[in-house]
Amino acid sequence: MLKTYHGSCHCKAVRFEADIDLARGTIRCNCSICAKARYWPARVPASAFRLLAGGEALTDYRFGPCTDSHPFCRHCGIRAFGYGKSLKIGDFVGINLCTLDDASDAELAAAPVTWVNGRDDIWDAPPAETRHL
């Protein structure tokens, strides 16, 4: 069920809201940035995301082909969301579920997870090992 969630970075300088259907699933990836940051996103269309405050506090990080944007708060370092483009779904925002302020533990625990092998650039199959992610 589609629900509007509110989220923020640790220091609350960056605040946002997003319309997310957690039942549609989430992603866990083993690529270098997701694994190191323990990033757990749900992807939503760009139109379902609204930055409420803190645009001036964001610093952007890009790597590799520089197609995705990985902004983080310059005050506390938290990456609450990222921007990307997919051939399958178009422009999207990946919402870091750990930064949602009003998602219950039960809602997060019930959200299905799709494992992707970004480390080996195999996006339609899970990695051999996921327990550490």
PyMOL CGO cylinders between C-alpha atoms (Angstrom):
from pymol import cmd
from pymol.cgo import CYLINDER

trace = [
    CYLINDER, 0.00, 0.00, 0.00, 1.34, 3.41, -0.98, 0.3, 1, 1, 1, 1, 1, 1,
    CYLINDER, 1.34, 3.41, -0.98, 2.13, 5.55, 2.06, 0.3, 1, 1, 1, 1, 1, 1,
    CYLINDER, 2.13, 5.55, 2.06, 3.83, 8.90, 2.53, 0.3, 1, 1, 1, 1, 1, 1,
    CYLINDER, 3.83, 8.90, 2.53, 6.87, 8.50, 4.77, 0.3, 1, 1, 1, 1, 1, 1,
    CYLINDER, 6.87, 8.50, 4.77, 9.04, 11.24, 6.23, 0.3, 1, 1, 1, 1, 1, 1,
    CYLINDER, 9.04, 11.24, 6.23, 12.78, 10.95, 6.62, 0.3, 1, 1, 1, 1, 1, 1,
    CYLINDER, 12.78, 10.95, 6.62, 15.88, 12.86, 7.53, 0.3, 1, 1, 1, 1, 1, 1,
    CYLINDER, 15.88, 12.86, 7.53, 19.61, 12.70, 8.00, 0.3, 1, 1, 1, 1, 1, 1,
    CYLINDER, 19.61, 12.70, 8.00, 20.98, 12.24, 11.52, 0.3, 1, 1, 1, 1, 1, 1,
    CYLINDER, 20.98, 12.24, 11.52, 21.25, 15.94, 12.36, 0.3, 1, 1, 1, 1, 1, 1,
    CYLINDER, 21.25, 15.94, 12.36, 17.85, 16.68, 10.74, 0.3, 1, 1, 1, 1, 1, 1,
    CYLINDER, 17.85, 16.68, 10.74, 19.32, 19.34, 8.42, 0.3, 1, 1, 1, 1, 1, 1,
    CYLINDER, 19.32, 19.34, 8.42, 18.08, 17.32, 5.42, 0.3, 1, 1, 1, 1, 1, 1,
    CYLINDER, 18.08, 17.32, 5.42, 14.41, 16.38, 5.51, 0.3, 1, 1, 1, 1, 1, 1,
    CYLINDER, 14.41, 16.38, 5.51, 12.24, 14.75, 2.87, 0.3, 1, 1, 1, 1, 1, 1,
    CYLINDER, 12.24, 14.75, 2.87, 9.02, 12.90, 2.24, 0.3, 1, 1, 1, 1, 1, 1,
    CYLINDER, 9.02, 12.90, 2.24, 8.38, 10.11, -0.23, 0.3, 1, 1, 1, 1, 1, 1,
    CYLINDER, 8.38, 10.11, -0.23, 5.44, 8.01, -1.36, 0.3, 1, 1, 1, 1, 1, 1,
    CYLINDER, 5.44, 8.01, -1.36, 6.60, 4.41, -0.93, 0.3, 1, 1, 1, 1, 1, 1,
    CYLINDER, 6.60, 4.41, -0.93, 4.89, 1.05, -1.24, 0.3, 1, 1, 1, 1, 1, 1,
    CYLINDER, 4.89, 1.05, -1.24, 7.16, -1.12, 0.89, 0.3, 1, 1, 1, 1, 1, 1,
    CYLINDER, 7.16, -1.12, 0.89, 5.29, -4.24, -0.26, 0.3, 1, 1, 1, 1, 1, 1,
    CYLINDER, 5.29, -4.24, -0.26, 6.72, -3.64, -3.76, 0.3, 1, 1, 1, 1, 1, 1,
    CYLINDER, 6.72, -3.64, -3.76, 10.12, -4.48, -2.37, 0.3, 1, 1, 1, 1, 1, 1,
    CYLINDER, 10.12, -4.48, -2.37, 13.50, -3.13, -1.45, 0.3, 1, 1, 1, 1, 1, 1,
    CYLINDER, 13.50, -3.13, -1.45, 17.03, -3.73, -2.67, 0.3, 1, 1, 1, 1, 1, 1,
    CYLINDER, 17.03, -3.73, -2.67, 20.18, -4.98, -1.00, 0.3, 1, 1, 1, 1, 1, 1,
    CYLINDER, 20.18, -4.98, -1.00, 23.29, -4.69, -3.13, 0.3, 1, 1, 1, 1, 1, 1,
    CYLINDER, 23.29, -4.69, -3.13, 26.89, -5.81, -2.72, 0.3, 1, 1, 1, 1, 1, 1,
    CYLINDER, 26.89, -5.81, -2.72, 28.46, -3.04, -4.83, 0.3, 1, 1, 1, 1, 1, 1,
    CYLINDER, 28.46, -3.04, -4.83, 31.25, -1.07, -3.20, 0.3, 1, 1, 1, 1, 1, 1,
    CYLINDER, 31.25, -1.07, -3.20, 29.18, 1.92, -2.11, 0.3, 1, 1, 1, 1, 1, 1,
    CYLINDER, 29.18, 1.92, -2.11, 26.07, 0.04, -0.95, 0.3, 1, 1, 1, 1, 1, 1,
    CYLINDER, 26.07, 0.04, -0.95, 28.09, -2.54, 1.00, 0.3, 1, 1, 1, 1, 1, 1,
    CYLINDER, 28.09, -2.54, 1.00, 30.33, 0.03, 2.71, 0.3, 1, 1, 1, 1, 1, 1,
    CYLINDER, 30.33, 0.03, 2.71, 27.45, 2.39, 3.56, 0.3, 1, 1, 1, 1, 1, 1,
    CYLINDER, 27.45, 2.39, 3.56, 25.01, -0.44, 4.45, 0.3, 1, 1, 1, 1, 1, 1,
    CYLINDER, 25.01, -0.44, 4.45, 22.58, 1.26, 2.08, 0.3, 1, 1, 1, 1, 1, 1,
    CYLINDER, 22.58, 1.26, 2.08, 19.09, -0.32, 1.98, 0.3, 1, 1, 1, 1, 1, 1,
    CYLINDER, 19.09, -0.32, 1.98, 16.91, 1.49, -0.57, 0.3, 1, 1, 1, 1, 1, 1,
    CYLINDER, 16.91, 1.49, -0.57, 13.41, 1.35, -1.88, 0.3, 1, 1, 1, 1, 1, 1,
    CYLINDER, 13.41, 1.35, -1.88, 13.24, 2.88, -5.35, 0.3, 1, 1, 1, 1, 1, 1,
    CYLINDER, 13.24, 2.88, -5.35, 10.45, 5.33, -6.13, 0.3, 1, 1, 1, 1, 1, 1,
    CYLINDER, 10.45, 5.33, -6.13, 9.72, 7.43, -9.21, 0.3, 1, 1, 1, 1, 1, 1,
    CYLINDER, 9.72, 7.43, -9.21, 11.32, 10.87, -9.01, 0.3, 1, 1, 1, 1, 1, 1,
    CYLINDER, 11.32, 10.87, -9.01, 7.81, 12.36, -8.84, 0.3, 1, 1, 1, 1, 1, 1,
    CYLINDER, 7.81, 12.36, -8.84, 7.16, 10.48, -5.55, 0.3, 1, 1, 1, 1, 1, 1,
    CYLINDER, 7.16, 10.48, -5.55, 10.03, 12.22, -3.73, 0.3, 1, 1, 1, 1, 1, 1,
    CYLINDER, 10.03, 12.22, -3.73, 10.01, 15.70, -2.19, 0.3, 1, 1, 1, 1, 1, 1,
    CYLINDER, 10.01, 15.70, -2.19, 13.00, 17.36, -0.57, 0.3, 1, 1, 1, 1, 1, 1,
    CYLINDER, 13.00, 17.36, -0.57, 11.52, 19.48, 2.24, 0.3, 1, 1, 1, 1, 1, 1,
    CYLINDER, 11.52, 19.48, 2.24, 14.66, 21.08, 3.67, 0.3, 1, 1, 1, 1, 1, 1,
    CYLINDER, 14.66, 21.08, 3.67, 18.42, 20.97, 3.52, 0.3, 1, 1, 1, 1, 1, 1,
    CYLINDER, 18.42, 20.97, 3.52, 19.27, 21.15, -0.15, 0.3, 1, 1, 1, 1, 1, 1,
    CYLINDER, 19.27, 21.15, -0.15, 22.10, 23.52, 0.74, 0.3, 1, 1, 1, 1, 1, 1,
    CYLINDER, 22.10, 23.52, 0.74, 23.47, 20.95, 3.24, 0.3, 1, 1, 1, 1, 1, 1,
    CYLINDER, 23.47, 20.95, 3.24, 23.86, 18.24, 0.60, 0.3, 1, 1, 1, 1, 1, 1,
    CYLINDER, 23.86, 18.24, 0.60, 27.18, 17.35, -0.98, 0.3, 1, 1, 1, 1, 1, 1,
    CYLINDER, 27.18, 17.35, -0.98, 27.09, 15.11, -4.04, 0.3, 1, 1, 1, 1, 1, 1,
    CYLINDER, 27.09, 15.11, -4.04, 29.29, 12.08, -4.56, 0.3, 1, 1, 1, 1, 1, 1,
    CYLINDER, 29.29, 12.08, -4.56, 29.62, 10.32, -7.91, 0.3, 1, 1, 1, 1, 1, 1,
    CYLINDER, 29.62, 10.32, -7.91, 31.91, 7.51, -8.96, 0.3, 1, 1, 1, 1, 1, 1,
    CYLINDER, 31.91, 7.51, -8.96, 32.47, 5.07, -11.81, 0.3, 1, 1, 1, 1, 1, 1,
    CYLINDER, 32.47, 5.07, -11.81, 30.41, 6.13, -14.82, 0.3, 1, 1, 1, 1, 1, 1,
    CYLINDER, 30.41, 6.13, -14.82, 28.97, 9.01, -12.72, 0.3, 1, 1, 1, 1, 1, 1,
    CYLINDER, 28.97, 9.01, -12.72, 25.41, 8.25, -13.78, 0.3, 1, 1, 1, 1, 1, 1,
    CYLINDER, 25.41, 8.25, -13.78, 23.96, 8.06, -10.27, 0.3, 1, 1, 1, 1, 1, 1,
    CYLINDER, 23.96, 8.06, -10.27, 24.08, 10.81, -7.65, 0.3, 1, 1, 1, 1, 1, 1,
    CYLINDER, 24.08, 10.81, -7.65, 24.85, 9.89, -4.04, 0.3, 1, 1, 1, 1, 1, 1,
    CYLINDER, 24.85, 9.89, -4.04, 24.19, 13.07, -2.01, 0.3, 1, 1, 1, 1, 1, 1,
    CYLINDER, 24.19, 13.07, -2.01, 24.98, 13.14, 1.68, 0.3, 1, 1, 1, 1, 1, 1,
    CYLINDER, 24.98, 13.14, 1.68, 24.61, 15.68, 4.46, 0.3, 1, 1, 1, 1, 1, 1,
    CYLINDER, 24.61, 15.68, 4.46, 27.82, 17.72, 4.82, 0.3, 1, 1, 1, 1, 1, 1,
    CYLINDER, 27.82, 17.72, 4.82, 27.12, 18.11, 8.55, 0.3, 1, 1, 1, 1, 1, 1,
    CYLINDER, 27.12, 18.11, 8.55, 26.50, 14.53, 9.70, 0.3, 1, 1, 1, 1, 1, 1,
    CYLINDER, 26.50, 14.53, 9.70, 27.54, 12.47, 6.66, 0.3, 1, 1, 1, 1, 1, 1,
    CYLINDER, 27.54, 12.47, 6.66, 24.30, 10.51, 6.31, 0.3, 1, 1, 1, 1, 1, 1,
    CYLINDER, 24.30, 10.51, 6.31, 23.16, 9.49, 2.83, 0.3, 1, 1, 1, 1, 1, 1,
    CYLINDER, 23.16, 9.49, 2.83, 19.36, 9.51, 3.07, 0.3, 1, 1, 1, 1, 1, 1,
    CYLINDER, 19.36, 9.51, 3.07, 18.64, 9.04, -0.65, 0.3, 1, 1, 1, 1, 1, 1,
    CYLINDER, 18.64, 9.04, -0.65, 20.22, 8.90, -4.06, 0.3, 1, 1, 1, 1, 1, 1,
    CYLINDER, 20.22, 8.90, -4.06, 19.19, 9.74, -7.60, 0.3, 1, 1, 1, 1, 1, 1,
    CYLINDER, 19.19, 9.74, -7.60, 19.50, 7.37, -10.52, 0.3, 1, 1, 1, 1, 1, 1,
    CYLINDER, 19.50, 7.37, -10.52, 18.26, 6.40, -13.94, 0.3, 1, 1, 1, 1, 1, 1,
    CYLINDER, 18.26, 6.40, -13.94, 17.35, 2.89, -15.02, 0.3, 1, 1, 1, 1, 1, 1,
    CYLINDER, 17.35, 2.89, -15.02, 16.56, 1.60, -18.47, 0.3, 1, 1, 1, 1, 1, 1,
    CYLINDER, 16.56, 1.60, -18.47, 13.70, -0.38, -16.93, 0.3, 1, 1, 1, 1, 1, 1,
    CYLINDER, 13.70, -0.38, -16.93, 12.09, 2.25, -14.67, 0.3, 1, 1, 1, 1, 1, 1,
    CYLINDER, 12.09, 2.25, -14.67, 13.48, 5.61, -15.80, 0.3, 1, 1, 1, 1, 1, 1,
    CYLINDER, 13.48, 5.61, -15.80, 14.42, 8.35, -13.32, 0.3, 1, 1, 1, 1, 1, 1,
    CYLINDER, 14.42, 8.35, -13.32, 14.17, 7.20, -9.71, 0.3, 1, 1, 1, 1, 1, 1,
    CYLINDER, 14.17, 7.20, -9.71, 15.12, 8.09, -6.18, 0.3, 1, 1, 1, 1, 1, 1,
    CYLINDER, 15.12, 8.09, -6.18, 16.52, 5.40, -3.92, 0.3, 1, 1, 1, 1, 1, 1,
    CYLINDER, 16.52, 5.40, -3.92, 15.28, 6.10, -0.41, 0.3, 1, 1, 1, 1, 1, 1,
    CYLINDER, 15.28, 6.10, -0.41, 17.53, 4.76, 2.34, 0.3, 1, 1, 1, 1, 1, 1,
    CYLINDER, 17.53, 4.76, 2.34, 14.95, 3.02, 4.51, 0.3, 1, 1, 1, 1, 1, 1,
    CYLINDER, 14.95, 3.02, 4.51, 17.12, 3.41, 7.59, 0.3, 1, 1, 1, 1, 1, 1,
    CYLINDER, 17.12, 3.41, 7.59, 16.53, 7.18, 7.42, 0.3, 1, 1, 1, 1, 1, 1,
    CYLINDER, 16.53, 7.18, 7.42, 12.72, 7.00, 7.54, 0.3, 1, 1, 1, 1, 1, 1,
    CYLINDER, 12.72, 7.00, 7.54, 11.52, 8.65, 10.74, 0.3, 1, 1, 1, 1, 1, 1,
    CYLINDER, 11.52, 8.65, 10.74, 8.02, 7.23, 10.75, 0.3, 1, 1, 1, 1, 1, 1,
    CYLINDER, 8.02, 7.23, 10.75, 8.36, 3.67, 9.40, 0.3, 1, 1, 1, 1, 1, 1,
    CYLINDER, 8.36, 3.67, 9.40, 7.73, 1.10, 12.09, 0.3, 1, 1, 1, 1, 1, 1,
    CYLINDER, 7.73, 1.10, 12.09, 10.08, -1.80, 12.76, 0.3, 1, 1, 1, 1, 1, 1,
    CYLINDER, 10.08, -1.80, 12.76, 7.28, -4.15, 11.67, 0.3, 1, 1, 1, 1, 1, 1,
    CYLINDER, 7.28, -4.15, 11.67, 6.83, -2.32, 8.33, 0.3, 1, 1, 1, 1, 1, 1,
    CYLINDER, 6.83, -2.32, 8.33, 10.55, -2.50, 7.60, 0.3, 1, 1, 1, 1, 1, 1,
    CYLINDER, 10.55, -2.50, 7.60, 10.82, -6.16, 8.65, 0.3, 1, 1, 1, 1, 1, 1,
    CYLINDER, 10.82, -6.16, 8.65, 7.92, -7.09, 6.35, 0.3, 1, 1, 1, 1, 1, 1,
    CYLINDER, 7.92, -7.09, 6.35, 9.38, -5.35, 3.29, 0.3, 1, 1, 1, 1, 1, 1,
    CYLINDER, 9.38, -5.35, 3.29, 10.55, -7.89, 0.71, 0.3, 1, 1, 1, 1, 1, 1,
    CYLINDER, 10.55, -7.89, 0.71, 14.24, -7.72, -0.25, 0.3, 1, 1, 1, 1, 1, 1,
    CYLINDER, 14.24, -7.72, -0.25, 15.68, -8.33, -3.72, 0.3, 1, 1, 1, 1, 1, 1,
    CYLINDER, 15.68, -8.33, -3.72, 19.40, -9.08, -3.64, 0.3, 1, 1, 1, 1, 1, 1,
    CYLINDER, 19.40, -9.08, -3.64, 21.48, -7.76, -6.55, 0.3, 1, 1, 1, 1, 1, 1,
    CYLINDER, 21.48, -7.76, -6.55, 25.08, -8.43, -7.47, 0.3, 1, 1, 1, 1, 1, 1,
    CYLINDER, 25.08, -8.43, -7.47, 26.28, -4.92, -8.26, 0.3, 1, 1, 1, 1, 1, 1,
    CYLINDER, 26.28, -4.92, -8.26, 29.88, -5.78, -7.37, 0.3, 1, 1, 1, 1, 1, 1,
    CYLINDER, 29.88, -5.78, -7.37, 30.05, -8.02, -10.46, 0.3, 1, 1, 1, 1, 1, 1,
    CYLINDER, 30.05, -8.02, -10.46, 27.68, -5.82, -12.51, 0.3, 1, 1, 1, 1, 1, 1,
    CYLINDER, 27.68, -5.82, -12.51, 25.05, -8.58, -12.57, 0.3, 1, 1, 1, 1, 1, 1,
    CYLINDER, 25.05, -8.58, -12.57, 21.89, -6.68, -11.74, 0.3, 1, 1, 1, 1, 1, 1,
    CYLINDER, 21.89, -6.68, -11.74, 19.35, -9.43, -12.42, 0.3, 1, 1, 1, 1, 1, 1,
    CYLINDER, 19.35, -9.43, -12.42, 20.79, -12.11, -10.12, 0.3, 1, 1, 1, 1, 1, 1,
    CYLINDER, 20.79, -12.11, -10.12, 21.68, -12.25, -6.45, 0.3, 1, 1, 1, 1, 1, 1,
    CYLINDER, 21.68, -12.25, -6.45, 25.26, -12.59, -5.22, 0.3, 1, 1, 1, 1, 1, 1,
    CYLINDER, 25.26, -12.59, -5.22, 26.34, -16.01, -3.98, 0.3, 1, 1, 1, 1, 1, 1,
    CYLINDER, 26.34, -16.01, -3.98, 26.58, -14.71, -0.38, 0.3, 1, 1, 1, 1, 1, 1,
    CYLINDER, 26.58, -14.71, -0.38, 24.20, -12.20, 1.24, 0.3, 1, 1, 1, 1, 1, 1,
    CYLINDER, 24.20, -12.20, 1.24, 24.44, -12.84, 4.99, 0.3, 1, 1, 1, 1, 1, 1,
    CYLINDER, 24.44, -12.84, 4.99, 26.98, -10.04, 5.47, 0.3, 1, 1, 1, 1, 1, 1,
    CYLINDER, 26.98, -10.04, 5.47, 24.89, -7.43, 3.67, 0.3, 1, 1, 1, 1, 1, 1,
]
cmd.load_cgo(trace, "trace")
